[in-house]
Amino acid sequence: MKLRPGKLDPDFLASLLAENEIEDDRVVIRPGVGRDVCAIRQGDGYLVAKTDPITFATDRIGWYVVHVNANDVATVGARPSWFLVTVLLPEKDTDEALVSEIWDDLRHALTGIDCELCGGHTEVTVGLDRPILVGHMIAEVNADRLVNKERTRAADRILLTKGAPVEGTAVLALEKGELLADSFSEEEVERARGFLEDPGISVLKEAMAACDAGDVHAMHDPTEGGVATGLWELAKAADLGMLVKAERIPLLEPGASFCVELGLDPLGTISSGTLLICVAPEDAESVSAAVRSCGVECRDVGEMLPDEEGIMLERGGERGPMPIFPQDEISRLFE
């Protein structure tokens, strides 16, 4: 059976990861569904590493690849320090101007988070129809600051920053503007293009503020599959259930209207820039206030539950299973 574009089926992925026969006891965060970062014990702290590709976007792809990888490192309480990137370029459409544009965006993004480009690989590749960048982010974190999803507990509050879909709004405006031209003004589309930087796809400052303000048990950055899939992954990584109230999740405009126009679910549309935070109930308000002090919206959208209660989304007073999107909604427009 041929697989569709998007993430692998979670059960299939879990079965593949279960076949790992070598386990080093210095690895304290291992791969798993909803676990995007590894942490390796080094002396009194941990080395943290992450890798992620950018496959949808072409405009601003250098900006995307830095922040998407930096975000996941930030979700375990670490500040990004070193970055490597593999740059694969299409043979028919690559010139020096394209490469320079990608490099300018890379440098700009890395400078903004005080992170060094320290290696990688670049080539013009046969068979590609667009550039593909694969980032590799490395950081260090003190032992007492590491955020490990295994600490998540039932009754933890679930906080959500900014809203949905952050990255999807920018991707639609940058890559599929022709599909929006008849229904939206150029001013709306141009404002959506700016979502990369305002409200921004980086979660670094709010993640650091949250860790400073209270007992953060878990953080997760929803990427492909959107906020709904990110919430489901968060629960799966913690072996817990959850109840989230859809009405509490801000739907960002004009991105949400873009999704409706194109037949996409905003909660299943890629949303890097949103941050999910699990905190002890007594720390929920202090952590929310710390995030808001950074100029970032933060709302309490639900709570973690015992595993047997399921992963639930409440809409209009009715509860049902959290929808998941192994194929991101936006990817249907690229098929």
C-alpha positions in Angstrom: 0.0 0.0 0.0 1.4 3.4 -1.0 1.6 5.9 1.8 0.1 9.4 1.4 2.2 12.6 1.9 2.6 13.7 5.6 3.6 12.0 8.8 3.7 8.2 9.1 0.8 6.5 10.8 1.5 6.8 14.5 1.1 3.1 15.2 3.3 2.2 12.3 6.0 4.7 13.5 5.7 3.3 17.1 6.3 -0.2 15.8 9.4 0.9 13.9 10.9 2.7 16.9 10.2 -0.3 19.1 12.7 -2.3 17.0 15.7 -0.1 18.2 18.1 -2.7 19.6 20.8 -0.5 21.0 20.0 1.7 24.0 22.6 3.9 25.7 21.7 4.7 29.3 22.9 8.2 28.8 19.9 8.9 26.5 17.1 10.2 28.8 14.7 11.4 26.1 14.3 8.8 23.4 12.3 8.9 20.1 8.6 8.3 20.3 5.3 9.5 19.0 5.1 13.2 20.2 8.7 13.3 21.2 10.7 15.4 18.8 13.9 16.0 20.6 16.6 13.8 22.2 18.5 14.5 25.4 21.8 12.9 26.2 23.4 13.1 29.6 26.7 15.0 29.4 28.4 15.6 32.8 26.1 17.7 35.0 23.7 18.6 32.2 22.3 17.4 28.9 23.1 17.7 25.2 19.9 18.3 23.3 19.5 17.6 19.5 16.8 17.9 16.9 16.3 17.5 13.2 13.5 18.6 10.9 13.0 19.3 7.2 11.1 22.1 5.4 9.2 20.7 2.5 6.1 22.9 1.9 7.6 26.4 1.7 10.0 27.8 -0.8 9.8 31.6 0.0 11.6 32.3 3.3 12.6 28.6 3.6 15.9 29.6 5.4 13.8 31.4 8.1 11.5 28.4 8.5 14.2 25.8 8.9 16.0 27.6 11.7 13.0 28.4 13.8 11.2 25.1 13.3 14.2 23.3 14.7 14.9 25.9 17.4 11.3 25.6 18.6 11.6 22.0 19.4 14.9 22.5 21.3 13.2 25.2 23.3 10.4 22.8 24.3 12.8 21.0 26.6 14.0 24.2 28.2 17.2 24.6 26.1 18.5 27.6 24.2 19.6 26.8 20.7 23.4 27.1 20.3 24.6 25.3 17.1 23.0 24.6 13.8 23.7 22.4 10.8 21.8 22.4 7.6 21.5 20.2 4.5 20.4 22.2 1.5 19.0 20.3 -1.5 18.4 22.4 -4.6 16.4 21.6 -7.8 18.6 21.2 -10.9 16.3 23.1 -13.2 15.5 26.2 -11.2 18.6 27.0 -9.1 20.8 30.0 -9.6 23.2 32.0 -7.4 20.4 34.5 -6.6 18.2 31.7 -5.1 21.1 30.3 -3.0 22.0 33.8 -1.8 18.4 34.5 -0.8 18.2 31.2 1.2 21.6 32.0 2.9 20.5 35.6 3.8 17.4 34.2 5.5 19.4 31.6 7.3 21.8 34.2 8.6 19.1 36.6 9.7 17.2 33.9 11.6 20.3 32.5 13.3 21.5 36.0 14.3 18.2 36.7 15.9 18.5 33.7 18.3 22.3 34.0 18.8 23.0 30.6 17.2 26.0 29.6 15.2 25.9 27.8 11.8 28.6 25.2 12.3 28.2 22.7 9.5 26.1 21.0 6.9 25.9 20.1 3.2 24.8 21.8 0.0 24.1 20.4 -3.4 22.0 20.7 -6.6 19.9 17.5 -6.6 18.3 15.6 -9.5 14.5 15.0 -9.3 13.5 17.9 -7.0 10.8 20.5 -8.0 11.6 22.8 -5.1 14.3 23.4 -2.5 14.3 21.2 0.6 16.2 22.1 3.7 16.9 19.8 6.6 18.0 21.4 9.8 19.9 20.0 12.8 19.8 22.0 16.0 22.0 21.3 19.0 21.9 22.8 22.5 22.9 22.3 26.1 20.6 22.5 29.2 21.2 22.2 32.9 19.9 19.1 34.5 17.5 21.0 36.8 15.9 22.8 33.8 15.3 19.9 31.4 11.6 19.7 30.5 10.7 16.0 30.0 7.2 15.1 29.0 7.3 12.1 31.3 6.7 14.5 34.2 3.2 15.4 32.9 0.5 14.5 35.3 -3.3 14.2 35.2 -4.9 17.5 36.3 -2.1 19.5 34.7 -3.5 22.6 32.9 -2.9 22.9 29.2 -1.9 26.4 28.0 -1.8 27.4 24.4 0.0 30.5 23.0 -1.0 32.8 20.1 -3.6 30.6 18.3 -4.0 28.7 15.1 -2.8 28.4 12.4 0.3 30.6 12.7 2.7 29.0 10.1 -0.2 27.9 7.9 -1.4 31.4 7.5 2.0 32.5 6.2 2.5 29.5 4.0 -0.9 30.0 2.3 -0.2 33.6 1.7 3.3 33.1 0.4 2.8 29.9 -1.6 -0.9 29.9 -2.6 -1.7 33.6 -3.0 -3.4 33.0 -6.4 -6.0 30.8 -4.7 -6.9 33.6 -2.3 -6.9 36.6 -4.7 -10.6 36.5 -5.6 -11.8 36.4 -2.0 -9.3 38.4 0.0 -7.7 41.8 -0.4 -4.0 42.2 -1.2 -3.7 43.9 2.2 -5.1 40.8 4.0 -2.7 38.5 2.0 0.2 40.8 2.7 -0.5 40.9 6.4 -0.7 37.1 6.4 2.8 36.9 4.8 4.1 38.8 7.8 2.9 36.0 10.2 6.4 34.5 9.9 7.6 37.4 12.1 4.4 38.8 13.7 3.0 37.0 15.6 6.0 34.8 14.5 6.8 31.2 14.1 9.4 31.3 16.9 8.4 30.1 20.4 11.8 30.6 22.0 11.1 33.7 24.1 7.8 32.4 25.5 9.2 28.9 26.2 12.1 30.4 28.2 9.7 32.7 30.1 7.5 29.8 31.0 10.4 27.8 32.3 11.4 30.7 34.5 8.0 31.3 35.9 6.8 27.9 37.2 6.8 24.1 37.2 6.6 23.3 33.5 6.0 19.6 33.0 5.9 19.5 29.2 5.9 21.7 26.1 5.1 20.9 22.5 5.3 22.8 19.2 2.5 21.8 16.8 3.9 21.5 13.3 2.4 19.3 10.6 -1.1 18.3 11.5 -1.7 21.5 13.3 -2.8 22.3 16.8 -5.2 19.3 17.0 -2.5 16.8 16.1 0.0 18.5 18.4 -2.4 18.2 21.3 -2.9 14.5 20.5 0.8 14.0 20.3 1.4 15.7 23.6 -1.1 13.4 25.3 0.4 10.3 23.6 3.9 11.2 24.6 2.8 11.5 28.3 0.6 8.3 28.2 -2.3 10.4 29.4 -5.7 11.6 28.2 -6.9 15.2 27.9 -9.9 17.4 27.5 -9.6 20.5 25.4 -12.3 23.1 24.7 -12.2 24.2 21.1 -13.9 27.5 21.9 -10.9 28.5 24.0 -8.4 28.1 21.0 -8.0 31.5 19.3 -8.5 31.2 15.5 -6.2 33.7 13.9 -7.3 35.9 11.1 -7.0 36.0 8.2 -5.6 32.5 8.4 -8.7 30.8 9.7 -10.8 32.4 6.9 -8.2 31.3 4.3 -8.7 27.8 5.6 -12.5 28.0 5.3 -12.2 29.4 1.8 -9.9 26.5 0.7 -11.8 23.8 2.5 -9.2 23.2 5.3 -9.6 22.7 9.0 -7.6 25.4 10.8 -6.9 23.0 13.7 -5.3 20.6 11.3 -3.2 23.2 9.5 0.5 23.5 10.2 1.0 25.9 13.2 4.6 26.3 14.1 4.6 29.4 16.4 1.9 28.0 18.7 3.3 26.6 21.9 1.5 24.0 24.1 2.5 24.1 27.8 1.5 21.6 30.5 1.9 23.0 34.0 0.8 22.1 37.6 -2.6 23.8 38.3 -1.1 26.0 40.9 1.4 27.5 38.4 -0.9 28.0 35.5 -1.6 31.6 36.1 2.0 32.6 36.9 3.2 30.9 33.7 0.4 32.4 31.6 1.3 35.9 33.0 5.0 35.4 32.2 4.2 34.5 28.6 1.8 37.4 28.2 4.6 39.7 29.6 6.6 38.8 26.5 3.8 40.2 24.4 2.4 36.7 23.5 -1.2 35.7 24.0 -1.6 32.7 26.3 -4.8 30.9 27.2 -5.8 27.9 29.4 -7.6 25.5 26.9 -8.0 22.4 29.0 -6.5 19.8 31.3 -4.7 16.5 31.2 -6.7 13.4 32.2 -6.0 9.8 33.2 -5.3 7.7 30.1 -8.5 5.8 30.2 -10.6 8.9 29.8 -9.3 9.4 26.3 -8.0 12.4 24.3 -11.0 14.5 23.8 -12.1 17.8 22.2 -15.2 19.6 23.3 -17.1 21.6 20.6 -20.3 23.4 21.3 -20.7 21.4 24.6 -20.3 18.1 22.9 -17.3 15.9 23.5 -15.6 13.6 20.9 -12.2 12.2 20.1 -9.5 14.7 19.3 -9.2 14.7 15.5 -5.7 14.0 14.2 -4.2 14.9 10.8 -1.4 12.6 9.7 -1.5 14.4 6.4 -1.4 18.1 7.2 -4.4 20.0 5.7 -2.2 22.3 3.8 -0.3 19.5 2.1 -3.5 18.7 0.1 -2.9 21.9 -1.8 0.6 20.8 -2.9 -0.3 17.3 -4.2 
